């Protein structure tokens, strides 16, 4: 069993990336780092004993987190290149995963529960934001892969995820629902995960895609939307 983290990045996050890597790499056994659009792997990642960095032949965007396949009993963290993870992050997430029973649950920090079974907009949801304090764990419809933990057996295959660039959270939530795996938001204090300040306005998937979620993606959301509310009733 290996505790591993999966991260994807691209050159515009070059200054943020070292901070994100530094905050997570000592908490895991291995970090798998997909460097989209890099010319080659920088020496500091190429020579690091824990970091398995690679430049894919084509830009995988956020699907790069699913490019490498874990063993079924590995503990897999999905993390982002613009966030800092507190020293308590990995230990607390693993404890909750084991307490709940890791075979059929995943935990995350940024979470959504849809208010409609067939939403027509991304706004039709209640959101627990990544940096928000949460007093107790909460069943949700969808987790973001910016701070999430799963057994390797519950990581969606790359073949299932490969055409979901920019909406991996939706596609993965669908896979989890279809495979009977519950999604839960983790309880935590403020500072559990925090954002790295950007030097300038930079591209995010929320700005370029999520704010105008296409109908095809909304159809995927309708597969699992409001199921967490049904389970709570």
N, C-alpha and C positions, 0 to 999 in steps of 0.2 A: 504493500500500500504506500502510495506516494502522495504527499500534499503538494499540489501544483497550482499555479496561477496561469491564466491565459489572458493576454493583453494584445491589442492591436493599436498601431499608431501610424502616423504619416508625417512627412517633413515639417509641416507648419506647427506641429506640436514638439519640435526638437528641443526647445528650451524647457518645456513642461515635463517631458518624458523622464529625465533623470530623477526629478523629485518624486514622481509617481513610483518609479522602479525602486528607488531607495526605501520608500515607505513599506513596500510589500515583500521585497526579495528575501529579507532575513526572516520573515515569518513562514516561509514555505520551503519545500525541498527543491523545487524547480520552477522557473518562470519561462513560459513559452511565449516569445515575443514576435509577433508578426509585424514587420516593418514595411508597410505598403508604400510603394513609390520611392523607396530609398534606392540609391545606386548600389550600395553595398552595406554590409553590417559594420557599424562603428567598432573600433577595437575594444572599447570599454565593455561592450556587450559580447563581442566575439570571444574575448579571453576570460570572461567571468565564469567561474565553475558551476554556478547555478542557473545561468541564463542560456536558453536555447533560442537564439535569435535567427530569423530567416527573412529573406526578401522573396515574396511570392512572384511567380512569373507575371501574373495579372493582379491588378489592384483588387483585393478582397474586401476592403473597407472593414466594417465591424464583423463580417462573417469570418474574418481572419482568426477570431477567437475560437472558432470551431474547426480550424484547419488541421490541427493535430488531434489524434484520437487517444484518450486516456484508457487505462485499464479499468475494468468494471468496479474494482474496489478502491480506486484512487479517490481522493477528495479533491475536487476541482473548484477553484475560485475563478470567477470571471471579474476582471478589474479593468479600469479605464486609465488612459494616459494623462488625464487632466484632474486627477483626484489624489489626495493624500489619505492613506489608511493608517489609523491609529495603531499603537502597539497592541491594543486589545482586540483588534479586528478579527484576525484569524482564529484565535483561541475561543472567543465568544461565539463566533459563528459555528464552529465545530461542536461546541458544547450543546448549543440549541439543536443542531442537526441530530446529534446522537440522542438527546433527550426525547425528541419527537419521534425518532425512528427513521434512520436515513434512507431506507429502501423506497419509500413513497412520498418523500417531502423534499422540497428545496427551500432555501431561505435567501432573502435579499434585502437591500436597503431602500431602493427606489421602487415604489409599488403602485399599481393602479387597480381599482375595482370599478367596473363599468356600471353605470346607472341604468342602462338600457340593454336589452338582449340583442338588439340590432342597431347599434349606434350609427349615427350619420355624421358624427364629428368626433375628433379626439377629445373634445371638451366634455363629452358625456361620461365622465369618470371622476371618482374621488382619488386623489393622489397623495401618497406619503412620499415626501421628497427625500432625496439622499441624505441631506444634512439635518433633517428634522429629528427632534427627539420623539421617541415612542416608548410608552411605559410598559406595554406588553405586546407579545407577538400577535399578529393579526392575519387571518386568512384573506388572500387577495386573488384577483384574476390573473395578474400579469406582473412579472418582475423585470427590472432592467438589468442588463448584463454589466452594469457599472460597478456592482458590488454584490456578488451573488455566490452561493456555494451549493454544490451538488455532488452526489456520488458520481463516479465515472459512468456507471450504468445508466444514469439519468441525464447524461449529456446527449443532446440530439446529434445524430450523425451529420457529417459535413454534406453528404449527398442530399439530405433533407433540407439543410440550411442554405445551400450554395446560391440559390437565386433570391435570397431575402436581404440583399444588401440594403441598408438603411432602415429595415424594419425587422431586425433579428429578434428583438424583444417580443414582438407579436408572433412571429413564426415559432419561436422557442416555447412561448406560452401555449400555443396551439399543440405543439408536440407533447408537452407535459400533460395537458388535459387529455389528449387522445390516449396517452399511456398511463392514465390513472395516478399521476403524481401531483400532489397538492403544492401550491405556492403560498409561502408565508413571509410577511414582512417581519424583520428582526426587531426585537426591543433593543433600545440603545439610548445613550446620552448624546447630547450635542458634542460634536468633535470626533465622533466615532469614525466618520468619513467627512472630509472637507474638500472644497474646491481649491485648486491652485489659481491664484489671480492671473488673469490674462493680461499681457502687456498691451495688446490691442484687440479690437473686435475680431473674432475668428469664427470660421465656419463650424457650425454644429449640425448634427442630424435633425435636431428639433427645429432649428431655424429653416433648414433647406427642404425638409421632407415632412416631419410629423405635423407641423402646423396646418398643412393642407393634405392630410392623409387621403391617398387615392381610394376610390371605391373598392378596388380589388383587395386592398389591405383591410378596409372596414368589413368586407365579407369574411376575411379570416378571423377578425376579432369576434364576429358574431358566433363563431363556433364555440367560444369559451366565455363570452361576456356574461356577467351577472351570476356565474356559477358559484362564486364565493358567497354571495348574498343568499343564494338558495341553500347552500350548505349550513349557513348560520341559522336558518329558520327552523 
